[in-house]
Amino acid sequence: MRRVVEPEILDDLPPADPRAVGSRGDLRRLNFIMGHEGILTRAFRRHCETAAFRARPLRLVELGAGDGTLLLRLARRWAALGVTAEVTLLDRQDVVAVATRRAFAALQWSVESVATDVFAWLEQTSPHADVMLANLFLHHFPDPSLAELLRLAAARTNLFLACEPRRSPLALVGSHLLGLLGCNRVTRHDAVVSVRAGFAGRELSALWPANVAWETSERAAGLFSHCFVAQRHA
């Protein structure tokens, strides 16, 4: 399957549009069904020294964070490992609910949401991130733009984690069946577009900056997902 990037409906809907609200709810369920919380947690534990990550609050950035609820579920798991963090939730729209902010605070994780373009933010002089992650976000960009995004990210973090759609016949079939789960029209459309724009093999590794300072790994994860990790050598 050739990679094809097309517009997704949710990206252009106002945050309060009922279709957008419903689609964000669908995405929360789909993240749970696809196991992205577990995939990212295992990648985090596999590629970090837990004792070092407990020594001080991490600076953690999520690109394309949406409503922040996936990272909140990750925070609950990581807090059980003794990890605390200063979180930046980056997205074009600020849709992070007050209840989500309070839940982060209850874990003693500080949270800031930033509504801006990802390229503009990465190009700014901002603090270095210990961990940067992206969930169902990288597939929105064609290869030239994505290579630039990854180059900018590599200059600002030590560990980059991503969980994206897998571009495969099975995933494409699954994306056409989301109506059976009660997903709305926006989600059904965007799921098919997402799979066609997804990743396979070592496509993300090939776009990551070629540098001996980095080690990358990339693999299929679950039935429908694709996991990418880049770690800076100590």
SERO-929461 format. One record per residue (C-alpha): residue in one letter; x, y, z. Coordinates in steps of 0.1 Angstrom, whole numbers. Each point is the difference from the previous one (the first is absolute). Example, Ala and Ser with C-alpha at 12.3 -4.5 7.8 and 13.67 -1.06 7.14 Angstrom:
+---+-------+-------+-------+
: r :  east : north :    up :
+---+-------+-------+-------+
: A :   123 :   -45 :    78 :
: S :    14 :    34 :    -7 :
+---+-------+-------+-------+
END
This chain:
+---+-------+-------+-------+
: r :  east : north :    up :
+---+-------+-------+-------+
: M :     0 :     0 :     0 :
: R :    14 :    34 :   -10 :
: R :    -1 :    26 :    27 :
: V :   -26 :    27 :    -8 :
: V :    -7 :    30 :    23 :
: E :   -34 :    17 :    -3 :
: P :   -19 :    25 :    22 :
: E :   -19 :   -13 :    30 :
: I :   -34 :    15 :     9 :
: L :     7 :     4 :    37 :
: D :    30 :    23 :    -6 :
: D :   -22 :    27 :   -15 :
: L :   -30 :    -2 :    23 :
: P :    -5 :    26 :    28 :
: P :     8 :   -16 :    34 :
: A :   -36 :     4 :    13 :
: D :   -16 :   -15 :   -32 :
: P :   -21 :   -31 :    12 :
: R :    17 :   -20 :   -28 :
: A :    34 :     9 :    14 :
: V :   -10 :    -8 :    36 :
: G :   -14 :   -34 :   -11 :
: S :    31 :    -8 :   -20 :
: R :    23 :     8 :    29 :
: G :   -20 :   -24 :    21 :
: D :     4 :   -26 :   -28 :
: L :    37 :     5 :     0 :
: R :     2 :    -5 :    38 :
: R :   -17 :   -34 :    -5 :
: L :    21 :    -9 :   -30 :
: N :    32 :     8 :    19 :
: F :   -12 :   -24 :    27 :
: I :   -10 :   -27 :   -24 :
: M :    33 :     2 :   -19 :
: G :    20 :    -1 :    32 :
: H :    20 :    32 :    -6 :
: E :     3 :     7 :    37 :
: G :    17 :   -34 :     6 :
: I :    21 :     3 :   -32 :
: L :    14 :    34 :    10 :
: T :     6 :   -11 :    36 :
: R :    20 :   -30 :   -10 :
: A :    20 :    21 :   -24 :
: F :     7 :    25 :    28 :
: R :    11 :   -27 :    24 :
: R :    21 :   -18 :   -26 :
: H :    20 :    31 :   -10 :
: C :     5 :    18 :    32 :
: E :    19 :    -5 :    33 :
: T :   -28 :     2 :    25 :
: A :    21 :    10 :    29 :
: A :    14 :    30 :   -20 :
: F :   -35 :    10 :   -11 :
: R :   -11 :     0 :    37 :
: A :    28 :    23 :    11 :
: R :   -18 :    33 :   -10 :
: P :   -31 :    11 :   -18 :
: L :     2 :    -8 :   -37 :
: R :    -7 :    25 :   -27 :
: L :   -25 :   -17 :   -22 :
: V :   -16 :    13 :   -32 :
: E :   -28 :   -16 :   -20 :
: L :    -4 :    12 :   -36 :
: G :   -35 :     1 :   -13 :
: A :   -13 :    -7 :    35 :
: G :   -37 :     4 :    -6 :
: D :   -20 :     0 :    32 :
: G :    30 :   -13 :    20 :
: T :   -19 :   -31 :    13 :
: L :    24 :   -26 :   -15 :
: L :    30 :    17 :    17 :
: L :   -20 :     1 :    32 :
: R :    -5 :   -38 :    -1 :
: L :    38 :    -3 :    -7 :
: A :     7 :    23 :    29 :
: R :   -20 :   -22 :    24 :
: R :    21 :   -30 :   -11 :
: W :    33 :    19 :     1 :
: A :    -7 :    16 :    34 :
: A :    -3 :   -35 :    14 :
: L :    37 :    -4 :   -10 :
: G :     9 :    30 :    20 :
: V :     2 :    24 :   -30 :
: T :   -12 :    36 :     2 :
: A :     0 :    24 :   -29 :
: E :    -5 :    35 :   -12 :
: V :   -23 :    -5 :   -30 :
: T :    -6 :    21 :   -31 :
: L :   -30 :   -10 :   -21 :
: L :     4 :    15 :   -35 :
: D :   -28 :     2 :   -25 :
: R :   -15 :    25 :   -24 :
: Q :   -31 :     2 :    22 :
: D :    -2 :     0 :    38 :
: V :   -26 :   -26 :     9 :
: V :    14 :   -11 :    33 :
: A :   -28 :    -2 :    26 :
: V :     3 :    14 :    35 :
: A :    -6 :   -35 :    14 :
: T :    30 :   -12 :   -20 :
: R :    22 :    27 :    14 :
: R :   -11 :    -8 :    36 :
: A :     7 :   -37 :    -6 :
: F :    36 :     9 :   -10 :
: A :     4 :    22 :    31 :
: A :   -12 :   -29 :    22 :
: L :    30 :   -20 :   -13 :
: Q :    23 :    30 :     8 :
: W :     6 :     4 :   -37 :
: S :    -2 :    36 :   -12 :
: V :   -16 :     6 :   -34 :
: E :     0 :    28 :   -25 :
: S :   -21 :    -1 :   -32 :
: V :    13 :    20 :   -30 :
: A :   -21 :     7 :   -30 :
: T :    23 :     7 :   -29 :
: D :    15 :   -15 :   -32 :
: V :    24 :   -28 :     8 :
: F :    27 :    13 :   -23 :
: A :    -2 :    35 :    14 :
: W :     3 :   -15 :    35 :
: L :    29 :   -23 :    -8 :
: E :    19 :    28 :   -17 :
: Q :    -2 :    22 :    31 :
: T :    27 :     1 :    26 :
: S :   -18 :   -22 :    26 :
: P :    13 :   -23 :    28 :
: H :    14 :   -34 :   -10 :
: A :   -24 :   -28 :     6 :
: D :    10 :   -33 :    16 :
: V :   -28 :   -18 :   -18 :
: M :   -21 :    11 :   -30 :
: L :   -28 :   -22 :   -12 :
: A :   -26 :     0 :   -28 :
: N :   -31 :   -21 :    -3 :
: L :   -20 :    -2 :   -32 :
: F :    17 :    32 :   -11 :
: L :    30 :    -6 :   -23 :
: H :   -21 :   -15 :   -28 :
: H :   -16 :    34 :    -7 :
: F :    32 :    12 :   -17 :
: P :    14 :    -9 :   -35 :
: D :    36 :   -13 :     1 :
: P :    18 :    33 :    -7 :
: S :   -19 :    18 :    28 :
: L :     3 :   -30 :    23 :
: A :    38 :    -2 :    -5 :
: E :     2 :    37 :    10 :
: L :   -22 :    -6 :    31 :
: L :    21 :   -29 :    11 :
: R :    32 :    20 :    -5 :
: L :   -13 :    28 :    22 :
: A :   -12 :   -25 :    26 :
: A :    34 :   -18 :     1 :
: A :    16 :    33 :     9 :
: R :   -23 :     4 :    30 :
: T :    -2 :   -34 :    17 :
: N :    19 :   -30 :    12 :
: L :   -28 :   -26 :    -5 :
: F :   -27 :     1 :   -26 :
: L :   -29 :   -24 :     1 :
: A :   -28 :    -3 :   -27 :
: C :   -30 :   -23 :    -5 :
: E :   -15 :     4 :   -34 :
: P :   -24 :   -18 :   -24 :
: R :    15 :   -30 :   -17 :
: R :    -4 :     1 :   -38 :
: S :   -12 :   -35 :    -8 :
: P :   -29 :   -19 :   -17 :
: L :   -12 :   -12 :    34 :
: A :     0 :    35 :    15 :
: L :   -18 :    14 :   -30 :
: V :   -27 :   -27 :     3 :
: G :    -4 :     9 :    37 :
: S :    -3 :    37 :    -7 :
: H :   -30 :    -7 :   -22 :
: L :   -18 :   -18 :    28 :
: L :     0 :    27 :    27 :
: G :   -37 :     6 :    -5 :
: L :    -5 :   -33 :    18 :
: L :    16 :    16 :    31 :
: G :   -24 :    30 :    -2 :
: C :    26 :    24 :   -13 :
: N :   -14 :    31 :   -17 :
: R :     4 :    10 :   -37 :
: V :    31 :    22 :     7 :
: T :    18 :   -28 :    17 :
: R :    -9 :   -25 :   -26 :
: H :    13 :    23 :   -28 :
: D :    32 :    10 :    19 :
: A :     8 :   -36 :    10 :
: V :     3 :   -11 :   -37 :
: V :    20 :    31 :    -8 :
: S :    23 :    -7 :    30 :
: V :     8 :   -36 :   -10 :
: R :     8 :    11 :   -36 :
: A :    24 :    26 :    15 :
: G :    14 :   -24 :    26 :
: F :    34 :   -17 :     1 :
: A :    16 :   -34 :    -6 :
: G :    35 :   -14 :     2 :
: R :    27 :    26 :    10 :
: E :   -15 :    30 :   -17 :
: L :     2 :    22 :    30 :
: S :    35 :   -11 :     8 :
: A :    10 :    10 :   -36 :
: L :   -14 :    35 :     6 :
: W :    16 :     5 :    34 :
: P :    33 :    20 :    -2 :
: A :    29 :   -23 :    -9 :
: N :    23 :     5 :    29 :
: V :    22 :   -24 :    21 :
: A :   -14 :    17 :    31 :
: W :   -33 :   -18 :    -5 :
: E :   -13 :   -35 :     1 :
: T :   -34 :    -7 :   -16 :
: S :   -24 :   -30 :     2 :
: E :   -32 :    -5 :   -19 :
: R :   -25 :   -28 :     0 :
: A :   -36 :   -11 :    -5 :
: A :   -19 :     2 :    33 :
: G :   -33 :   -18 :     6 :
: L :   -23 :    -6 :   -30 :
: F :    -2 :    35 :   -14 :
: S :    28 :    22 :    14 :
: H :    36 :     9 :    -7 :
: C :    25 :     9 :    28 :
: F :    31 :    22 :    -6 :
: V :    26 :     8 :    26 :
: A :    31 :    22 :    -3 :
: Q :    24 :     3 :    29 :
: R :    31 :    22 :     3 :
: H :    31 :   -19 :    12 :
: A :    12 :    10 :    34 :
+---+-------+-------+-------+
END
